[in-house]
Amino acid sequence: MLIRIDITPKDGAPRSVVAEAQDLVAFERAFDKSVARFQDNVFLTDLFWLAWHVDKRTGQTMLEFDPWVATMSTIGVSEDQSIVPLESTAPTG
């Protein structure tokens, strides 16, 4: 499962980050909340935290979460994707 998140820093161009397995696991551990339930109940804080975690993991920022959020203007889940559930139906045959 991957989640593409569009962010726009206050002083920069819009860009996308991709939350990968290690980001999603870190989120679930930090918040004791399943990413599989994002379709039903996603908070802006969840998206900001995932985007920040990607930036931190990839070396795009050295800032901690709150100071990083203060540098952001907008955030959203990329429209060219859908959030895919973690489980799929078992193959038949």
Jmol script that loads the backbone (N, CA, C; Angstrom):
load data "model"
ATOM      1  N   MET A   1       0.843  -1.178   0.000  1.00  0.00           N
ATOM      2  CA  MET A   1       0.000   0.000   0.000  1.00  0.00           C
ATOM      3  C   MET A   1       0.884   1.236   0.000  1.00  0.00           C
ATOM      4  N   LEU A   2       0.572   2.158  -0.870  1.00  0.00           N
ATOM      5  CA  LEU A   2       1.251   3.442  -0.944  1.00  0.00           C
ATOM      6  C   LEU A   2       0.203   4.540  -0.891  1.00  0.00           C
ATOM      7  N   ILE A   3       0.549   5.657  -0.283  1.00  0.00           N
ATOM      8  CA  ILE A   3      -0.349   6.805  -0.279  1.00  0.00           C
ATOM      9  C   ILE A   3       0.435   7.998  -0.806  1.00  0.00           C
ATOM     10  N   ARG A   4      -0.029   8.551  -1.929  1.00  0.00           N
ATOM     11  CA  ARG A   4       0.596   9.748  -2.508  1.00  0.00           C
ATOM     12  C   ARG A   4      -0.102  10.967  -1.919  1.00  0.00           C
ATOM     13  N   ILE A   5       0.702  11.859  -1.332  1.00  0.00           N
ATOM     14  CA  ILE A   5       0.175  13.049  -0.666  1.00  0.00           C
ATOM     15  C   ILE A   5       0.749  14.278  -1.356  1.00  0.00           C
ATOM     16  N   ASP A   6      -0.135  15.195  -1.741  1.00  0.00           N
ATOM     17  CA  ASP A   6       0.284  16.459  -2.355  1.00  0.00           C
ATOM     18  C   ASP A   6       0.454  17.501  -1.259  1.00  0.00           C
ATOM     19  N   ILE A   7       1.626  18.152  -1.236  1.00  0.00           N
ATOM     20  CA  ILE A   7       1.870  19.209  -0.260  1.00  0.00           C
ATOM     21  C   ILE A   7       2.369  20.460  -0.974  1.00  0.00           C
ATOM     22  N   THR A   8       2.076  21.594  -0.375  1.00  0.00           N
ATOM     23  CA  THR A   8       2.585  22.863  -0.883  1.00  0.00           C
ATOM     24  C   THR A   8       3.200  23.633   0.270  1.00  0.00           C
ATOM     25  N   PRO A   9       4.534  23.743   0.275  1.00  0.00           N
ATOM     26  CA  PRO A   9       5.179  24.569   1.292  1.00  0.00           C
ATOM     27  C   PRO A   9       4.832  26.042   1.071  1.00  0.00           C
ATOM     28  N   LYS A  10       4.858  26.835   2.132  1.00  0.00           N
ATOM     29  CA  LYS A  10       4.562  28.267   2.026  1.00  0.00           C
ATOM     30  C   LYS A  10       5.520  28.977   1.081  1.00  0.00           C
ATOM     31  N   ASP A  11       6.766  28.530   1.038  1.00  0.00           N
ATOM     32  CA  ASP A  11       7.771  29.225   0.230  1.00  0.00           C
ATOM     33  C   ASP A  11       8.291  28.384  -0.938  1.00  0.00           C
ATOM     34  N   GLY A  12       7.485  27.436  -1.418  1.00  0.00           N
ATOM     35  CA  GLY A  12       7.975  26.576  -2.474  1.00  0.00           C
ATOM     36  C   GLY A  12       6.884  26.109  -3.409  1.00  0.00           C
ATOM     37  N   ALA A  13       7.289  25.299  -4.361  1.00  0.00           N
ATOM     38  CA  ALA A  13       6.378  24.764  -5.357  1.00  0.00           C
ATOM     39  C   ALA A  13       5.658  23.534  -4.811  1.00  0.00           C
ATOM     40  N   PRO A  14       4.448  23.278  -5.293  1.00  0.00           N
ATOM     41  CA  PRO A  14       3.738  22.065  -4.887  1.00  0.00           C
ATOM     42  C   PRO A  14       4.543  20.825  -5.276  1.00  0.00           C
ATOM     43  N   ARG A  15       4.422  19.786  -4.463  1.00  0.00           N
ATOM     44  CA  ARG A  15       5.105  18.529  -4.766  1.00  0.00           C
ATOM     45  C   ARG A  15       4.336  17.387  -4.126  1.00  0.00           C
ATOM     46  N   SER A  16       4.655  16.186  -4.540  1.00  0.00           N
ATOM     47  CA  SER A  16       4.027  14.993  -3.984  1.00  0.00           C
ATOM     48  C   SER A  16       5.054  14.184  -3.221  1.00  0.00           C
ATOM     49  N   VAL A  17       4.610  13.557  -2.152  1.00  0.00           N
ATOM     50  CA  VAL A  17       5.427  12.597  -1.420  1.00  0.00           C
ATOM     51  C   VAL A  17       4.660  11.286  -1.382  1.00  0.00           C
ATOM     52  N   VAL A  18       5.382  10.188  -1.302  1.00  0.00           N
ATOM     53  CA  VAL A  18       4.736   8.878  -1.282  1.00  0.00           C
ATOM     54  C   VAL A  18       5.036   8.196   0.042  1.00  0.00           C
ATOM     55  N   ALA A  19       3.977   7.985   0.827  1.00  0.00           N
ATOM     56  CA  ALA A  19       4.115   7.254   2.089  1.00  0.00           C
ATOM     57  C   ALA A  19       4.179   5.769   1.755  1.00  0.00           C
ATOM     58  N   GLU A  20       5.289   5.158   2.126  1.00  0.00           N
ATOM     59  CA  GLU A  20       5.524   3.743   1.849  1.00  0.00           C
ATOM     60  C   GLU A  20       5.297   2.927   3.121  1.00  0.00           C
ATOM     61  N   ALA A  21       5.549   1.636   3.020  1.00  0.00           N
ATOM     62  CA  ALA A  21       5.287   0.716   4.132  1.00  0.00           C
ATOM     63  C   ALA A  21       5.891   1.204   5.442  1.00  0.00           C
ATOM     64  N   GLN A  22       7.160   1.620   5.438  1.00  0.00           N
ATOM     65  CA  GLN A  22       7.800   2.026   6.695  1.00  0.00           C
ATOM     66  C   GLN A  22       7.142   3.261   7.298  1.00  0.00           C
ATOM     67  N   ASP A  23       6.608   4.152   6.466  1.00  0.00           N
ATOM     68  CA  ASP A  23       5.904   5.336   6.973  1.00  0.00           C
ATOM     69  C   ASP A  23       4.562   4.950   7.578  1.00  0.00           C
ATOM     70  N   LEU A  24       3.866   4.040   6.913  1.00  0.00           N
ATOM     71  CA  LEU A  24       2.554   3.603   7.392  1.00  0.00           C
ATOM     72  C   LEU A  24       2.660   2.840   8.703  1.00  0.00           C
ATOM     73  N   VAL A  25       3.671   1.987   8.819  1.00  0.00           N
ATOM     74  CA  VAL A  25       3.894   1.247  10.065  1.00  0.00           C
ATOM     75  C   VAL A  25       4.252   2.221  11.192  1.00  0.00           C
ATOM     76  N   ALA A  26       5.102   3.193  10.895  1.00  0.00           N
ATOM     77  CA  ALA A  26       5.477   4.185  11.905  1.00  0.00           C
ATOM     78  C   ALA A  26       4.253   4.964  12.369  1.00  0.00           C
ATOM     79  N   PHE A  27       3.359   5.307  11.435  1.00  0.00           N
ATOM     80  CA  PHE A  27       2.128   6.009  11.793  1.00  0.00           C
ATOM     81  C   PHE A  27       1.279   5.168  12.735  1.00  0.00           C
ATOM     82  N   GLU A  28       1.065   3.900  12.373  1.00  0.00           N
ATOM     83  CA  GLU A  28       0.235   3.034  13.212  1.00  0.00           C
ATOM     84  C   GLU A  28       0.827   2.864  14.603  1.00  0.00           C
ATOM     85  N   ARG A  29       2.148   2.762  14.684  1.00  0.00           N
ATOM     86  CA  ARG A  29       2.802   2.635  15.994  1.00  0.00           C
ATOM     87  C   ARG A  29       2.681   3.915  16.803  1.00  0.00           C
ATOM     88  N   ALA A  30       2.816   5.058  16.148  1.00  0.00           N
ATOM     89  CA  ALA A  30       2.781   6.342  16.853  1.00  0.00           C
ATOM     90  C   ALA A  30       1.384   6.697  17.351  1.00  0.00           C
ATOM     91  N   PHE A  31       0.360   6.347  16.565  1.00  0.00           N
ATOM     92  CA  PHE A  31      -1.000   6.782  16.881  1.00  0.00           C
ATOM     93  C   PHE A  31      -1.944   5.652  17.289  1.00  0.00           C
ATOM     94  N   ASP A  32      -1.473   4.409  17.236  1.00  0.00           N
ATOM     95  CA  ASP A  32      -2.323   3.255  17.545  1.00  0.00           C
ATOM     96  C   ASP A  32      -3.639   3.348  16.769  1.00  0.00           C
ATOM     97  N   LYS A  33      -3.490   3.652  15.470  1.00  0.00           N
ATOM     98  CA  LYS A  33      -4.627   3.858  14.581  1.00  0.00           C
ATOM     99  C   LYS A  33      -4.294   3.216  13.245  1.00  0.00           C
ATOM    100  N   SER A  34      -5.216   2.459  12.681  1.00  0.00           N
ATOM    101  CA  SER A  34      -4.969   1.744  11.430  1.00  0.00           C
ATOM    102  C   SER A  34      -5.102   2.656  10.219  1.00  0.00           C
ATOM    103  N   VAL A  35      -4.146   2.576   9.306  1.00  0.00           N
ATOM    104  CA  VAL A  35      -4.259   3.333   8.059  1.00  0.00           C
ATOM    105  C   VAL A  35      -5.340   2.744   7.162  1.00  0.00           C
ATOM    106  N   ALA A  36      -5.741   1.525   7.416  1.00  0.00           N
ATOM    107  CA  ALA A  36      -6.801   0.910   6.627  1.00  0.00           C
ATOM    108  C   ALA A  36      -8.131   1.635   6.824  1.00  0.00           C
ATOM    109  N   ARG A  37      -8.261   2.407   7.883  1.00  0.00           N
ATOM    110  CA  ARG A  37      -9.507   3.134   8.170  1.00  0.00           C
ATOM    111  C   ARG A  37      -9.479   4.558   7.644  1.00  0.00           C
ATOM    112  N   PHE A  38      -8.441   4.920   6.894  1.00  0.00           N
ATOM    113  CA  PHE A  38      -8.350   6.274   6.352  1.00  0.00           C
ATOM    114  C   PHE A  38      -9.546   6.628   5.475  1.00  0.00           C
ATOM    115  N   GLN A  39     -10.073   5.681   4.740  1.00  0.00           N
ATOM    116  CA  GLN A  39     -11.205   5.979   3.867  1.00  0.00           C
ATOM    117  C   GLN A  39     -12.407   6.447   4.672  1.00  0.00           C
ATOM    118  N   ASP A  40     -12.529   5.984   5.894  1.00  0.00           N
ATOM    119  CA  ASP A  40     -13.666   6.332   6.722  1.00  0.00           C
ATOM    120  C   ASP A  40     -13.420   7.530   7.623  1.00  0.00           C
ATOM    121  N   ASN A  41     -12.171   7.716   8.071  1.00  0.00           N
ATOM    122  CA  ASN A  41     -11.931   8.707   9.109  1.00  0.00           C
ATOM    123  C   ASN A  41     -10.486   9.199   9.085  1.00  0.00           C
ATOM    124  N   VAL A  42     -10.151  10.031   8.123  1.00  0.00           N
ATOM    125  CA  VAL A  42      -8.796  10.561   8.053  1.00  0.00           C
ATOM    126  C   VAL A  42      -8.804  12.009   8.540  1.00  0.00           C
ATOM    127  N   PHE A  43      -7.846  12.340   9.373  1.00  0.00           N
ATOM    128  CA  PHE A  43      -7.682  13.708   9.879  1.00  0.00           C
ATOM    129  C   PHE A  43      -6.557  14.390   9.120  1.00  0.00           C
ATOM    130  N   LEU A  44      -6.600  15.703   9.042  1.00  0.00           N
ATOM    131  CA  LEU A  44      -5.494  16.441   8.428  1.00  0.00           C
ATOM    132  C   LEU A  44      -4.184  16.156   9.157  1.00  0.00           C
ATOM    133  N   THR A  45      -4.254  16.019  10.465  1.00  0.00           N
ATOM    134  CA  THR A  45      -3.057  15.693  11.236  1.00  0.00           C
ATOM    135  C   THR A  45      -2.426  14.401  10.744  1.00  0.00           C
ATOM    136  N   ASP A  46      -3.255  13.416  10.389  1.00  0.00           N
ATOM    137  CA  ASP A  46      -2.746  12.142   9.874  1.00  0.00           C
ATOM    138  C   ASP A  46      -1.951  12.364   8.590  1.00  0.00           C
ATOM    139  N   LEU A  47      -2.524  13.133   7.672  1.00  0.00           N
ATOM    140  CA  LEU A  47      -1.843  13.392   6.397  1.00  0.00           C
ATOM    141  C   LEU A  47      -0.561  14.187   6.593  1.00  0.00           C
ATOM    142  N   PHE A  48      -0.639  15.240   7.431  1.00  0.00           N
ATOM    143  CA  PHE A  48       0.559  16.030   7.695  1.00  0.00           C
ATOM    144  C   PHE A  48       1.650  15.160   8.321  1.00  0.00           C
ATOM    145  N   TRP A  49       1.274  14.303   9.276  1.00  0.00           N
ATOM    146  CA  TRP A  49       2.278  13.467   9.941  1.00  0.00           C
ATOM    147  C   TRP A  49       2.932  12.514   8.943  1.00  0.00           C
ATOM    148  N   LEU A  50       2.121  11.888   8.088  1.00  0.00           N
ATOM    149  CA  LEU A  50       2.692  10.978   7.088  1.00  0.00           C
ATOM    150  C   LEU A  50       3.628  11.720   6.130  1.00  0.00           C
ATOM    151  N   ALA A  51       3.200  12.886   5.647  1.00  0.00           N
ATOM    152  CA  ALA A  51       4.050  13.658   4.734  1.00  0.00           C
ATOM    153  C   ALA A  51       5.340  14.078   5.431  1.00  0.00           C
ATOM    154  N   TRP A  52       5.226  14.519   6.691  1.00  0.00           N
ATOM    155  CA  TRP A  52       6.416  14.889   7.456  1.00  0.00           C
ATOM    156  C   TRP A  52       7.342  13.685   7.627  1.00  0.00           C
ATOM    157  N   HIS A  53       6.777  12.536   7.936  1.00  0.00           N
ATOM    158  CA  HIS A  53       7.588  11.339   8.140  1.00  0.00           C
ATOM    159  C   HIS A  53       8.336  10.966   6.865  1.00  0.00           C
ATOM    160  N   VAL A  54       7.673  11.087   5.718  1.00  0.00           N
ATOM    161  CA  VAL A  54       8.345  10.824   4.439  1.00  0.00           C
ATOM    162  C   VAL A  54       9.495  11.812   4.249  1.00  0.00           C
ATOM    163  N   ASP A  55       9.221  13.108   4.468  1.00  0.00           N
ATOM    164  CA  ASP A  55      10.275  14.120   4.320  1.00  0.00           C
ATOM    165  C   ASP A  55      11.435  13.857   5.272  1.00  0.00           C
ATOM    166  N   LYS A  56      11.134  13.484   6.492  1.00  0.00           N
ATOM    167  CA  LYS A  56      12.175  13.207   7.493  1.00  0.00           C
ATOM    168  C   LYS A  56      12.980  11.967   7.079  1.00  0.00           C
ATOM    169  N   ARG A  57      12.284  10.903   6.668  1.00  0.00           N
ATOM    170  CA  ARG A  57      12.943   9.658   6.271  1.00  0.00           C
ATOM    171  C   ARG A  57      13.836   9.856   5.040  1.00  0.00           C
ATOM    172  N   THR A  58      13.396  10.682   4.122  1.00  0.00           N
ATOM    173  CA  THR A  58      14.145  10.871   2.874  1.00  0.00           C
ATOM    174  C   THR A  58      15.154  12.011   2.944  1.00  0.00           C
ATOM    175  N   GLY A  59      15.281  12.645   4.108  1.00  0.00           N
ATOM    176  CA  GLY A  59      16.273  13.702   4.281  1.00  0.00           C
ATOM    177  C   GLY A  59      15.864  15.050   3.707  1.00  0.00           C
ATOM    178  N   GLN A  60      14.576  15.231   3.426  1.00  0.00           N
ATOM    179  CA  GLN A  60      14.094  16.502   2.889  1.00  0.00           C
ATOM    180  C   GLN A  60      13.930  17.562   3.975  1.00  0.00           C
ATOM    181  N   THR A  61      13.870  17.109   5.238  1.00  0.00           N
ATOM    182  CA  THR A  61      13.753  18.048   6.356  1.00  0.00           C
ATOM    183  C   THR A  61      14.490  17.496   7.565  1.00  0.00           C
ATOM    184  N   MET A  62      14.958  18.414   8.383  1.00  0.00           N
ATOM    185  CA  MET A  62      15.534  18.066   9.677  1.00  0.00           C
ATOM    186  C   MET A  62      14.619  18.578  10.790  1.00  0.00           C
ATOM    187  N   LEU A  63      13.529  19.261  10.405  1.00  0.00           N
ATOM    188  CA  LEU A  63      12.604  19.833  11.374  1.00  0.00           C
ATOM    189  C   LEU A  63      11.786  18.751  12.067  1.00  0.00           C
ATOM    190  N   GLU A  64      11.404  19.029  13.301  1.00  0.00           N
ATOM    191  CA  GLU A  64      10.447  18.173  13.985  1.00  0.00           C
ATOM    192  C   GLU A  64       9.056  18.497  13.443  1.00  0.00           C
ATOM    193  N   PHE A  65       8.056  17.707  13.841  1.00  0.00           N
ATOM    194  CA  PHE A  65       6.732  17.773  13.230  1.00  0.00           C
ATOM    195  C   PHE A  65       6.093  19.166  13.254  1.00  0.00           C
ATOM    196  N   ASP A  66       5.904  19.759  14.438  1.00  0.00           N
ATOM    197  CA  ASP A  66       5.197  21.043  14.514  1.00  0.00           C
ATOM    198  C   ASP A  66       5.889  22.157  13.735  1.00  0.00           C
ATOM    199  N   PRO A  67       7.215  22.319  13.857  1.00  0.00           N
ATOM    200  CA  PRO A  67       7.875  23.337  13.035  1.00  0.00           C
ATOM    201  C   PRO A  67       7.743  23.060  11.534  1.00  0.00           C
ATOM    202  N   TRP A  68       7.755  21.775  11.141  1.00  0.00           N
ATOM    203  CA  TRP A  68       7.585  21.427   9.727  1.00  0.00           C
ATOM    204  C   TRP A  68       6.192  21.818   9.248  1.00  0.00           C
ATOM    205  N   VAL A  69       5.159  21.510  10.051  1.00  0.00           N
ATOM    206  CA  VAL A  69       3.784  21.864   9.678  1.00  0.00           C
ATOM    207  C   VAL A  69       3.665  23.374   9.477  1.00  0.00           C
ATOM    208  N   ALA A  70       4.351  24.151  10.294  1.00  0.00           N
ATOM    209  CA  ALA A  70       4.295  25.609  10.190  1.00  0.00           C
ATOM    210  C   ALA A  70       4.841  26.110   8.853  1.00  0.00           C
ATOM    211  N   THR A  71       5.614  25.284   8.156  1.00  0.00           N
ATOM    212  CA  THR A  71       6.161  25.685   6.853  1.00  0.00           C
ATOM    213  C   THR A  71       5.238  25.314   5.694  1.00  0.00           C
ATOM    214  N   MET A  72       4.136  24.605   5.978  1.00  0.00           N
ATOM    215  CA  MET A  72       3.249  24.112   4.932  1.00  0.00           C
ATOM    216  C   MET A  72       2.051  25.033   4.710  1.00  0.00           C
ATOM    217  N   SER A  73       1.591  25.063   3.455  1.00  0.00           N
ATOM    218  CA  SER A  73       0.418  25.848   3.094  1.00  0.00           C
ATOM    219  C   SER A  73      -0.797  24.967   2.877  1.00  0.00           C
ATOM    220  N   THR A  74      -0.657  23.916   2.051  1.00  0.00           N
ATOM    221  CA  THR A  74      -1.787  23.020   1.773  1.00  0.00           C
ATOM    222  C   THR A  74      -1.331  21.573   1.750  1.00  0.00           C
ATOM    223  N   ILE A  75      -2.312  20.680   1.913  1.00  0.00           N
ATOM    224  CA  ILE A  75      -2.048  19.242   1.864  1.00  0.00           C
ATOM    225  C   ILE A  75      -3.302  18.537   1.382  1.00  0.00           C
ATOM    226  N   GLY A  76      -3.125  17.415   0.716  1.00  0.00           N
ATOM    227  CA  GLY A  76      -4.261  16.614   0.282  1.00  0.00           C
ATOM    228  C   GLY A  76      -3.786  15.299  -0.301  1.00  0.00           C
ATOM    229  N   VAL A  77      -4.700  14.349  -0.375  1.00  0.00           N
ATOM    230  CA  VAL A  77      -4.379  13.072  -1.006  1.00  0.00           C
ATOM    231  C   VAL A  77      -4.470  13.292  -2.498  1.00  0.00           C
ATOM    232  N   SER A  78      -3.469  12.818  -3.222  1.00  0.00           N
ATOM    233  CA  SER A  78      -3.411  12.999  -4.661  1.00  0.00           C
ATOM    234  C   SER A  78      -4.678  12.478  -5.324  1.00  0.00           C
ATOM    235  N   GLU A  79      -5.225  13.245  -6.260  1.00  0.00           N
ATOM    236  CA  GLU A  79      -6.459  12.866  -6.925  1.00  0.00           C
ATOM    237  C   GLU A  79      -6.278  11.737  -7.932  1.00  0.00           C
ATOM    238  N   ASP A  80      -5.051  11.461  -8.339  1.00  0.00           N
ATOM    239  CA  ASP A  80      -4.834  10.433  -9.354  1.00  0.00           C
ATOM    240  C   ASP A  80      -4.694   9.042  -8.746  1.00  0.00           C
ATOM    241  N   GLN A  81      -5.160   8.859  -7.539  1.00  0.00           N
ATOM    242  CA  GLN A  81      -5.066   7.565  -6.881  1.00  0.00           C
ATOM    243  C   GLN A  81      -6.264   7.365  -5.981  1.00  0.00           C
ATOM    244  N   SER A  82      -6.453   6.158  -5.569  1.00  0.00           N
ATOM    245  CA  SER A  82      -7.396   5.878  -4.497  1.00  0.00           C
ATOM    246  C   SER A  82      -6.620   5.155  -3.414  1.00  0.00           C
ATOM    247  N   ILE A  83      -7.008   5.345  -2.189  1.00  0.00           N
ATOM    248  CA  ILE A  83      -6.350   4.647  -1.098  1.00  0.00           C
ATOM    249  C   ILE A  83      -6.850   3.213  -1.127  1.00  0.00           C
ATOM    250  N   VAL A  84      -5.935   2.305  -1.277  1.00  0.00           N
ATOM    251  CA  VAL A  84      -6.278   0.901  -1.454  1.00  0.00           C
ATOM    252  C   VAL A  84      -6.311   0.208  -0.104  1.00  0.00           C
ATOM    253  N   PRO A  85      -7.348  -0.595   0.149  1.00  0.00           N
ATOM    254  CA  PRO A  85      -7.395  -1.330   1.427  1.00  0.00           C
ATOM    255  C   PRO A  85      -6.200  -2.271   1.572  1.00  0.00           C
ATOM    256  N   LEU A  86      -5.844  -2.565   2.796  1.00  0.00           N
ATOM    257  CA  LEU A  86      -4.709  -3.454   3.045  1.00  0.00           C
ATOM    258  C   LEU A  86      -5.008  -4.881   2.642  1.00  0.00           C
ATOM    259  N   GLU A  87      -6.263  -5.287   2.724  1.00  0.00           N
ATOM    260  CA  GLU A  87      -6.598  -6.670   2.432  1.00  0.00           C
ATOM    261  C   GLU A  87      -7.317  -6.753   1.092  1.00  0.00           C
ATOM    262  N   SER A  88      -7.059  -7.836   0.370  1.00  0.00           N
ATOM    263  CA  SER A  88      -7.783  -8.075  -0.872  1.00  0.00           C
ATOM    264  C   SER A  88      -8.433  -9.461  -0.781  1.00  0.00           C
ATOM    265  N   THR A  89      -9.355  -9.715  -1.680  1.00  0.00           N
ATOM    266  CA  THR A  89     -10.014 -11.016  -1.646  1.00  0.00           C
ATOM    267  C   THR A  89      -9.039 -12.096  -2.066  1.00  0.00           C
ATOM    268  N   ALA A  90      -9.213 -13.266  -1.514  1.00  0.00           N
ATOM    269  CA  ALA A  90      -8.324 -14.388  -1.814  1.00  0.00           C
ATOM    270  C   ALA A  90      -8.570 -14.878  -3.233  1.00  0.00           C
ATOM    271  N   PRO A  91      -7.509 -15.297  -3.925  1.00  0.00           N
ATOM    272  CA  PRO A  91      -7.688 -15.830  -5.271  1.00  0.00           C
ATOM    273  C   PRO A  91      -8.526 -17.093  -5.233  1.00  0.00           C
ATOM    274  N   THR A  92      -9.308 -17.275  -6.255  1.00  0.00           N
ATOM    275  CA  THR A  92     -10.164 -18.465  -6.338  1.00  0.00           C
ATOM    276  C   THR A  92      -9.749 -19.318  -7.512  1.00  0.00           C
ATOM    277  N   GLY A  93      -8.914 -20.275  -7.263  1.00  0.00           N
ATOM    278  CA  GLY A  93      -8.584 -21.166  -8.346  1.00  0.00           C
ATOM    279  C   GLY A  93      -7.195 -21.311  -8.566  1.00  0.00           C
TER     280      GLY A  93
END
end "model"
wireframe off; spacefill off
backbone 0.3
color backbone group
